[in-house]
Amino acid sequence: MSRVPAPGVLGRAGLVVGSLGLGCAPLGNLYEPVPEQDAGDTVRAALAGGTRLFDTAPRYGNGVSEQRLGQVLAEVPRSEVVVSTKVGYRLTDGGSEPDFSYDGTMRSLERSLERLGLDRVDIAHVHDPDHHEREALTGAFRALVDLREQGVVSAVGAGMNQSGMLERIVAQVDVDCVLLAGRYTLLDQEALTGLLPACEARGVGVVLGGVYNSGLLADPRPGARYDYRTAEPHRVAAALAIAEVCDRHGVPLKAAALRFAWGHPAVSALVVGARTAEEVRENLAMAQTAVPADLWADLRAAGLLPREVPTP
């Protein structure tokens, strides 16, 4: 039987982040509005449950997520939390525009600090540079490395929904960590053969987001989201088949999804989003749920999990 992993230490940056962090995209009204009180209660519930890592970004609600997070974190000692935000997009009245330049990165982080009410952040990620790789390498990352030397950020990273570019970034940039969303889950192990071994070899910390794949691994059904869109039928079928194996073992699918993501030795921590205090408490309970080794064996036997994938 397994237990919740020990508190994670994020790569060579040495930041103690805990095993389960709070993803703050929902606090920026992702998919549906979140009342101000609910947003605050969500962050307070995470703090009460021992959460240390809080991940946000300017694009989450056009600055709303950062503002809401900062208001609550002002209530606790700064040393008790690890704050992660992102750069790469300039906020506009209508949303945001990509800006991975050196100067744009400096301005972006300055404004994030204002919204958060902080004088430094622990982790600054370059956010989704999918179509701007060259500019990010010559501009945004260079700026963040300079800010790290100045003590404004403690760790430099990159946050993306794909592993291929992250692998190239790890090879070319002096990053401390990466945030990978949705590409190492029970449904998708894209990062297994490239990114995760590269990070492990270089001592780069890995934080996984999207371990429920936008909801399909939380509530598998037709119409559920996968990668921020309505899931295709074959994805729904795979999630339902995994859920059936979990049911036979008396294990909630959410608990198995969390436990699986912790199973790779390169992974330091997970961040899971929540929009209410109740969702936070449920995620914390799922993190404490034991998962028997036979469940992983049955998933492999059913062809639902590749045999080479490490499990807890």
C-alpha positions as CSV (number, residue, x, y, z in Angstrom):
1,M,0.0,0.0,0.0
2,S,1.3,3.5,-0.8
3,R,1.1,6.8,1.1
4,V,1.3,10.4,0.0
5,P,4.8,11.1,-1.2
6,A,7.2,13.0,1.1
7,P,7.4,16.8,0.5
8,G,9.0,17.5,-2.8
9,V,12.2,19.4,-3.3
10,L,12.3,21.1,-6.7
11,G,15.5,20.1,-8.5
12,R,18.8,21.9,-8.0
13,A,16.9,25.1,-6.9
14,G,16.3,23.2,-3.6
15,L,12.9,24.8,-3.1
16,V,10.7,22.7,-0.7
17,V,7.4,22.7,-2.7
18,G,5.5,19.9,-1.1
19,S,4.0,17.0,-3.1
20,L,0.7,18.7,-4.1
21,G,0.4,22.4,-5.1
22,L,-2.6,24.5,-6.0
23,G,-3.1,25.5,-9.6
24,C,-4.7,28.9,-9.6
25,A,-6.0,29.1,-13.2
26,P,-9.6,28.5,-11.9
27,L,-9.3,31.6,-9.6
28,G,-9.1,33.6,-12.8
29,N,-12.6,32.5,-13.8
30,L,-11.4,29.6,-16.1
31,Y,-14.5,28.1,-17.8
32,E,-16.9,29.8,-15.4
33,P,-16.9,32.7,-12.9
34,V,-15.6,32.2,-9.4
35,P,-16.9,34.6,-6.8
36,E,-14.3,36.6,-4.9
37,Q,-15.2,34.9,-1.6
38,D,-14.9,31.4,-3.1
39,A,-11.5,32.3,-4.6
40,G,-10.2,33.4,-1.2
41,D,-11.7,30.4,0.6
42,T,-10.0,28.1,-2.0
43,V,-6.6,29.5,-1.3
44,R,-7.2,29.4,2.5
45,A,-8.3,25.8,2.4
46,A,-5.1,24.9,0.5
47,L,-3.0,26.7,3.1
48,A,-4.9,25.0,5.9
49,G,-4.2,21.6,4.3
50,G,-0.4,22.3,4.3
51,T,-0.1,23.3,0.6
52,R,3.2,25.3,0.0
53,L,3.2,25.7,-3.8
54,F,0.8,28.1,-5.5
55,D,1.0,28.4,-9.3
56,T,-0.5,31.3,-11.2
57,A,0.0,33.4,-14.3
58,P,-1.0,36.8,-15.7
59,R,-3.1,35.1,-18.4
60,Y,-5.3,33.5,-15.8
61,G,-8.2,35.9,-15.9
62,N,-6.1,38.8,-17.2
63,G,-4.4,39.3,-13.9
64,V,-7.3,38.3,-11.7
65,S,-5.8,35.1,-10.5
66,E,-2.5,36.8,-9.4
67,Q,-4.5,39.5,-7.6
68,R,-6.7,37.1,-5.7
69,L,-3.8,34.8,-4.8
70,G,-1.7,37.8,-3.5
71,Q,-4.5,39.1,-1.3
72,V,-4.7,35.8,0.6
73,L,-1.0,35.1,0.7
74,A,-0.5,38.4,2.4
75,E,-2.2,36.8,5.5
76,V,0.6,34.3,6.0
77,P,4.4,34.5,6.5
78,R,6.2,34.7,3.1
79,S,8.5,31.8,4.1
80,E,5.6,29.4,4.3
81,V,4.7,29.5,0.6
82,V,6.4,29.0,-2.8
83,V,4.9,31.3,-5.4
84,S,5.1,30.4,-9.1
85,T,4.1,32.7,-11.9
86,K,4.8,33.2,-15.6
87,V,6.0,35.5,-18.3
88,G,5.6,35.7,-22.1
89,Y,2.3,37.5,-22.6
90,R,1.4,41.2,-22.4
91,L,-2.0,41.9,-21.0
92,T,-4.4,44.0,-23.1
93,D,-8.0,45.2,-22.6
94,G,-9.1,42.3,-24.8
95,G,-6.9,39.6,-23.4
96,S,-3.2,39.1,-24.0
97,E,-0.6,39.3,-26.7
98,P,2.6,37.2,-26.9
99,D,5.8,39.1,-25.9
100,F,8.8,37.0,-25.2
101,S,11.3,39.9,-25.5
102,Y,13.9,40.7,-22.9
103,D,12.3,44.0,-22.0
104,G,8.7,42.7,-22.2
105,T,9.7,39.9,-19.8
106,M,11.1,42.5,-17.3
107,R,7.9,44.5,-17.5
108,S,5.7,41.4,-17.2
109,L,7.3,40.2,-14.1
110,E,7.3,43.7,-12.5
111,R,3.5,43.9,-13.0
112,S,3.0,40.4,-11.7
113,L,4.9,41.4,-8.5
114,E,2.5,44.4,-8.2
115,R,-0.6,42.2,-8.5
116,L,0.8,39.6,-6.1
117,G,1.9,42.2,-3.6
118,L,5.4,40.7,-3.5
119,D,9.0,41.8,-4.0
120,R,10.1,38.5,-5.5
121,V,8.7,35.2,-6.7
122,D,10.2,31.8,-6.1
123,I,9.6,30.4,-9.6
124,A,9.2,32.3,-12.9
125,H,8.2,30.2,-15.9
126,V,8.2,31.2,-19.6
127,H,4.6,30.5,-20.5
128,D,3.7,28.5,-23.6
129,P,6.3,29.8,-26.1
130,D,5.0,27.3,-28.7
131,H,5.3,29.5,-31.7
132,H,8.0,31.8,-30.3
133,E,10.8,29.5,-29.4
134,R,13.7,31.6,-30.8
135,E,12.4,34.8,-29.2
136,A,11.9,33.0,-25.9
137,L,15.5,31.6,-26.0
138,T,17.1,35.0,-26.8
139,G,14.8,37.2,-24.8
140,A,12.6,35.8,-22.0
141,F,14.9,33.2,-20.7
142,R,17.9,35.6,-20.7
143,A,15.8,38.1,-18.7
144,L,14.8,35.5,-16.2
145,V,18.3,34.3,-15.7
146,D,19.4,37.9,-15.0
147,L,16.5,38.3,-12.5
148,R,17.6,35.1,-10.8
149,E,21.1,36.5,-10.4
150,Q,19.5,39.7,-8.9
151,G,17.5,37.6,-6.5
152,V,14.1,38.7,-7.8
153,V,13.4,35.1,-8.7
154,S,14.8,32.0,-7.1
155,A,14.2,29.5,-10.0
156,V,13.8,29.8,-13.7
157,G,11.5,27.4,-15.6
158,A,9.2,26.9,-18.5
159,G,5.5,25.9,-18.5
160,M,4.0,24.2,-21.5
161,N,1.4,21.6,-22.7
162,Q,4.0,19.8,-24.8
163,S,7.2,18.0,-23.9
164,G,9.2,18.3,-27.1
165,M,10.1,22.0,-26.8
166,L,10.6,21.7,-23.1
167,E,13.2,19.0,-23.8
168,R,15.0,21.4,-26.2
169,I,14.8,24.2,-23.6
170,V,16.3,21.9,-20.9
171,A,19.2,21.2,-23.3
172,Q,19.9,24.8,-24.1
173,V,18.9,26.9,-21.1
174,D,20.1,26.9,-17.5
175,V,16.6,26.2,-16.2
176,D,15.9,25.0,-12.7
177,C,12.6,23.4,-13.4
178,V,9.8,22.8,-15.8
179,L,6.0,22.7,-15.5
180,L,4.5,20.2,-17.8
181,A,0.7,20.1,-18.2
182,G,-1.2,17.1,-19.4
183,R,1.6,15.1,-21.0
184,Y,2.4,12.7,-18.2
185,T,-0.9,11.2,-17.0
186,L,-2.8,7.9,-17.0
187,L,-4.0,8.8,-20.5
188,D,-0.8,10.3,-22.0
189,Q,2.8,9.5,-21.3
190,E,4.4,11.7,-24.1
191,A,7.1,12.9,-21.8
192,L,8.3,9.4,-20.7
193,T,11.1,8.8,-23.2
194,G,12.5,12.4,-23.8
195,L,11.8,15.1,-21.3
196,L,11.6,13.2,-18.1
197,P,15.0,11.4,-18.5
198,A,16.6,14.7,-19.7
199,C,15.4,16.5,-16.5
200,E,16.5,13.6,-14.3
201,A,20.0,13.6,-15.9
202,R,20.4,17.3,-15.5
203,G,18.9,17.7,-12.0
204,V,16.0,19.8,-13.4
205,G,12.9,19.7,-11.2
206,V,9.6,18.6,-12.8
207,V,6.2,19.9,-11.7
208,L,3.3,18.2,-13.4
209,G,0.0,20.0,-14.1
210,G,-3.1,18.8,-15.8
211,V,-3.0,15.3,-14.3
212,Y,-6.7,15.0,-14.7
213,N,-6.3,16.0,-18.4
214,S,-8.7,19.0,-18.0
215,G,-11.3,16.9,-16.3
216,L,-11.6,13.6,-18.2
217,L,-9.7,11.7,-15.5
218,A,-11.8,13.4,-12.8
219,D,-15.2,12.6,-14.2
220,P,-15.0,10.3,-17.3
221,R,-18.1,10.7,-19.5
222,P,-19.1,11.9,-22.9
223,G,-18.8,15.7,-23.1
224,A,-16.0,15.8,-20.5
225,R,-13.0,18.0,-21.4
226,Y,-9.6,16.6,-22.5
227,D,-6.9,19.2,-23.2
228,Y,-9.3,22.1,-22.7
229,R,-11.7,20.7,-25.4
230,T,-14.5,18.2,-25.6
231,A,-12.9,14.8,-25.4
232,E,-13.0,12.6,-28.4
233,P,-14.9,9.3,-28.1
234,H,-11.7,7.1,-27.9
235,R,-10.3,9.2,-25.1
236,V,-13.6,8.9,-23.2
237,A,-13.6,5.1,-23.7
238,A,-10.0,4.8,-22.4
239,A,-10.8,6.9,-19.3
240,L,-13.9,4.8,-18.6
241,A,-11.9,1.6,-19.0
242,I,-9.3,2.9,-16.5
243,A,-12.1,3.9,-14.1
244,E,-13.5,0.4,-14.3
245,V,-10.2,-1.1,-13.1
246,C,-10.0,1.4,-10.3
247,D,-13.5,0.6,-9.2
248,R,-12.6,-3.1,-9.0
249,H,-9.9,-2.1,-6.5
250,G,-12.1,0.3,-4.6
251,V,-9.8,3.2,-5.6
252,P,-11.2,6.6,-6.9
253,L,-10.0,7.4,-10.4
254,K,-8.7,10.8,-9.1
255,A,-6.6,9.1,-6.5
256,A,-5.0,6.8,-9.1
257,A,-4.4,9.7,-11.4
258,L,-2.5,11.6,-8.7
259,R,-0.6,8.6,-7.5
260,F,0.5,7.6,-11.1
261,A,1.9,11.1,-11.7
262,W,4.0,10.9,-8.6
263,G,5.4,7.5,-9.8
264,H,8.2,8.8,-12.0
265,P,11.4,9.6,-10.1
266,A,11.9,12.9,-12.0
267,V,8.7,14.4,-10.7
268,S,9.0,16.7,-7.7
269,A,5.4,17.8,-7.3
270,L,2.0,18.2,-8.9
271,V,-0.2,21.2,-9.2
272,V,-4.0,20.6,-9.3
273,G,-6.5,23.4,-9.9
274,A,-9.6,24.0,-7.7
275,R,-12.3,26.6,-7.7
276,T,-13.8,25.9,-4.2
277,A,-12.5,25.0,-0.8
278,E,-14.4,21.7,-1.1
279,E,-12.5,20.8,-4.2
280,V,-9.2,21.5,-2.5
281,R,-10.1,19.3,0.4
282,E,-11.2,16.5,-2.0
283,N,-7.9,16.7,-3.8
284,L,-6.0,16.5,-0.5
285,A,-8.0,13.5,0.5
286,M,-7.4,11.8,-2.9
287,A,-3.6,12.4,-2.3
288,Q,-3.8,10.5,0.9
289,T,-5.7,7.5,-0.7
290,A,-3.7,4.3,-0.8
291,V,-3.4,2.6,-4.2
292,P,-2.5,-1.1,-4.3
293,A,0.2,-2.4,-6.7
294,D,-2.2,-4.8,-8.2
295,L,-4.2,-1.9,-9.7
296,W,-1.2,-1.0,-11.9
297,A,-0.6,-4.6,-12.9
298,D,-4.3,-4.9,-14.0
299,L,-4.0,-1.7,-16.0
300,R,-1.0,-3.1,-17.8
301,A,-2.6,-6.5,-18.3
302,A,-5.6,-4.7,-19.9
303,G,-3.4,-2.8,-22.3
304,L,-4.3,0.5,-20.6
305,L,-0.8,1.3,-19.4
306,P,2.4,0.6,-21.2
307,R,4.6,-1.9,-19.5
308,E,7.7,0.4,-19.5
309,V,6.0,3.1,-17.6
310,P,7.2,3.4,-13.9
311,T,4.5,3.1,-11.2
312,P,4.7,3.8,-7.5
